[in-house]
Amino acid sequence: MTHPIIPPPELVQQWADMLATHTDTEVFSAAAQWGADQELEACLRLVEIDAGEDAYDFARYIRAARRPKPPRLKEQAHDAYWALRHNPNEDQNANQNWDTIRRALEQLDG
């Protein structure tokens, strides 16, 4: 038995609109990621339903391992500062690192 994963029309339209400003690879990767996320969530719901109380923690562990949250801007800025501080002449991402630090500083309450 198959369970097709069909994106809502609004999301399909969003991806179609993205084609004007993004590469095909970026758009198709976003669509593939959406489908993979749907499949993972469906599988984890089955685990949670069928395997009892311990399965909830297992599903949470799998979800965190397979879909980690990106680091917070504060953590990114810390890493950027470390890279600039310890390898100032070898940092090939210096402009990006300075931009990350700037964005973190802009978020501070003035």
Phi, psi and omega in degrees: 000131179253154177232096183296145176255109184243119180289151177293152183305325180297321180289320176300318179295321178300316178295320178298319178294326180297334182300337180285334186237356181232162176287158176305319181299318179296317181292313181291329175294320177297318179294317179296320179296319177301313179297318179296321178297319179297317180295316179300313181297320178297317179294318181291327174297320177296318178299314181298322182285316190271341191251005175088192189295320180295337183293331180300313179295321178298315180297320178297319178298313180297315181301315181293324181287322184270339180226064182295147177284142178295153180298147178295158181301323178300316179293321178296318180295321178299313179297321179295316178299315181300316181296317180291323183288319187265341179222057187298328183267349183249000184280105181284347180253027186304314180298317179295321179296316178298321179296319178296316179296317178300314180297322178294318179294323179296335180279347179291142176292133184263000000 
